[in-house]
């Protein structure tokens, strides 16, 4: 039974990564203005490059998180594996939804840059965690699971359609 939940958590995490990437792509392509689409694409690229620059400097947050979760004490598991990723997911999705409501070009560009940075980091954490996860241990996957869970819960409980026609 434990193996089923491990496989399920991997599947949900991969779907989450793909959904975040798709959402960023849709937000970039949503405008009809070609120059704005290019600038939004540059914002996505800048977010990826910011993460790659940190990696080039030797900053590896994913390795630190996964090592702390896998071999750490209960407080590092709770703090680094659940609380920090959960807060990051909460503040990211809150900012993204507020930016989308504003329909402000700069807010959407900043949102895309942050989304790309987080998406690449999230993927990196998953790759490191999946490489170290065993079929009987879900602890390395905890940061990704809590991050996605918080984002999904925020959307479920806070998103309200503009009109009733969207409810059907």
C-alpha positions in Angstrom: 0.0 0.0 0.0 2.9 2.4 0.8 4.3 1.9 -2.7 0.9 3.1 -4.2 1.1 6.4 -2.3 4.7 6.9 -3.3 3.9 6.4 -6.9 0.8 8.6 -6.5 2.8 11.4 -4.9 5.3 11.2 -7.8 2.5 11.4 -10.4 0.8 14.3 -8.6 4.2 16.2 -8.3 4.9 15.7 -12.0 1.4 16.9 -13.0 1.9 19.9 -10.7 5.2 20.8 -12.4 3.6 20.5 -15.8 0.6 22.5 -14.7 2.8 25.3 -13.3 4.7 25.4 -16.5 1.5 25.4 -18.6 0.1 28.2 -16.5 3.2 30.3 -17.0 3.1 29.6 -20.8 -0.6 30.5 -21.0 0.0 33.8 -19.0 2.8 34.6 -21.4 0.8 33.9 -24.5 -2.5 35.4 -23.2 -1.8 38.8 -24.7 -2.5 39.7 -28.3 0.4 42.2 -28.4 3.5 40.6 -29.9 5.9 42.9 -28.1 4.2 42.2 -24.8 4.4 38.5 -25.5 8.2 38.9 -26.1 8.7 40.9 -22.9 6.7 38.2 -21.0 8.9 35.5 -22.5 12.0 37.5 -21.4 10.5 37.7 -17.9 10.2 33.9 -17.9 13.7 33.5 -19.2 15.1 36.0 -16.6 13.5 33.8 -13.8 15.2 30.7 -15.1 18.5 32.5 -15.5 18.3 33.9 -12.0 18.1 30.3 -10.7 20.8 29.1 -12.9 23.1 32.0 -11.8 22.5 30.9 -8.1 23.4 27.3 -9.1 26.5 28.5 -10.8 27.5 30.3 -7.6 27.1 27.0 -5.7 23.9 27.9 -4.0 21.8 24.7 -3.9 18.6 25.1 -1.9 17.2 21.8 -3.1 20.1 19.8 -1.8 20.0 21.5 1.5 16.2 21.0 1.9 16.3 17.3 0.8 19.3 16.5 3.1 17.6 18.2 6.0 14.4 16.4 5.4 15.9 13.0 4.8 18.5 12.8 7.6 17.4 15.5 10.0 15.5 15.6 13.2 11.7 16.0 13.5 12.0 19.8 13.8 14.0 20.2 10.6 11.5 17.8 8.9 8.6 19.9 10.0 10.2 23.3 9.4 12.1 22.7 6.1 9.9 19.9 4.8 6.5 21.4 5.5 6.3 24.9 6.9 8.8 26.7 4.6 7.5 25.1 1.4 3.9 25.6 2.5 4.5 29.3 3.2 6.3 29.7 -0.1 3.4 28.1 -2.0 0.9 30.3 -0.1 2.7 33.6 -0.8 3.5 32.7 -4.4 -0.1 31.7 -5.3 -1.5 34.7 -3.5 0.8 37.1 -5.4 0.1 35.3 -8.7 -3.7 35.5 -8.3 -3.5 39.2 -7.2 -1.3 40.0 -10.2 -3.7 38.3 -12.6 -6.6 40.3 -11.2 -4.8 43.6 -11.7 -4.2 43.1 -15.4 -1.1 45.3 -14.9 1.7 44.6 -17.4 4.5 45.0 -14.9 2.7 42.9 -12.2 2.2 40.1 -14.8 5.8 40.3 -15.9 7.1 40.1 -12.3 4.7 37.2 -11.6 6.0 35.3 -14.7 9.6 35.9 -13.6 8.9 34.7 -10.1 6.9 31.8 -11.4 9.8 30.7 -13.7 12.3 30.9 -10.8 10.0 28.9 -8.5 9.1 26.4 -11.2 12.8 25.6 -12.0 13.6 25.4 -8.2 10.6 23.2 -7.6 11.6 20.9 -10.4 15.2 20.8 -9.1 13.9 19.9 -5.6 11.8 17.2 -7.1 14.7 15.8 -9.2 17.0 15.7 -6.1 14.3 14.3 -3.9 13.2 11.6 -6.4 16.8 10.6 -6.8 17.1 10.0 -3.1 13.6 8.7 -2.4 13.1 5.0 -1.7 9.9 3.2 -2.3 9.1 3.0 1.4 10.1 6.6 2.3 8.1 9.7 1.3 10.1 12.2 3.4 12.2 13.5 0.6 9.0 14.3 -1.3 7.5 16.3 1.5 8.7 19.8 0.4 7.1 19.4 -3.0 3.9 17.9 -1.7 3.3 20.6 0.9 4.2 23.3 -1.6 1.6 22.0 -4.1 -1.0 21.2 -1.5 -0.9 24.8 -0.2 -1.1 26.3 -3.7 -4.0 24.0 -4.6 -5.9 24.7 -1.4 -5.5 28.4 -1.8 -6.9 28.3 -5.3 -9.8 26.0 -4.3 -10.9 28.2 -1.4 -10.1 31.7 -2.8 -10.8 31.6 -6.5 -14.1 33.1 -7.5 -15.3 33.3 -11.1 -16.3 36.7 -12.5 -19.7 35.6 -13.6 -22.0 32.7 -13.0 -21.6 31.4 -16.6 -18.0 30.2 -15.7 -19.5 28.0 -13.0 -21.0 25.6 -15.5 
